[in-house]
């Protein structure tokens, strides 16, 4: 892999580009193009979904290309978490309900069929199990890896930071303004890019570990 993509250079560069692009999109693009870009099916949302999808595909490739069961289980759990993340970003729940399936109100609605409630509950129970597994297995080592400035951990941290920024905009009065919508959508897009970067930056290390473990067993 090109060292540029597997180093912190690209992570910092992307962070610096985020406010620049927000300004360009909000104030320099024609109003029609700017508005279309931040629409629910606008090009920013499409880019966001594409990068999350690429991250999932990368994890699936890892599952079928590693000999270590631990890496397979980790990749499978992370892929499932990202799949739900992708479906949430795509607002798939709107196909059968206007209420978010993560809220208790959804499960108390009389008009929602029982099978939908059971299916949604099963999906989120499995999601919670995958997140809990990842946290128990890796949260202790993340701090040490962050202190060593490992690129994939920094990308994961920046994913969290920009995602929080997008959610704060979504839940504040900024959501009623054009600049607030631009910040929200662009931050969500950047978060998806950081997710993809985190996955592709960690894969070379996993392959090296696999090769080491394989050679040591010979």
Buried (B, 14 or more C-beta within 10 A) or exposed (E): EEEEBBBBEBBEEBBEEBEEBBEBBBEEBEEEEBBBBBEEEBBBBEBBBBBBBBBBBBBEEBBEBBEBEEBBBBBBBBBBBBBBBBBBBBEEBEEEBEBEBEEEEBBEBEEBEEEBBEEBEEBEEBBEEBBEBBEEEEEEEBEEBEEEEBBBBBBBBBBEBBBEBBBBBBEEEBEEEBBBBBBBBBBBBBBBBBBBBBBBBBBEBBBEBBEEBEEEEE
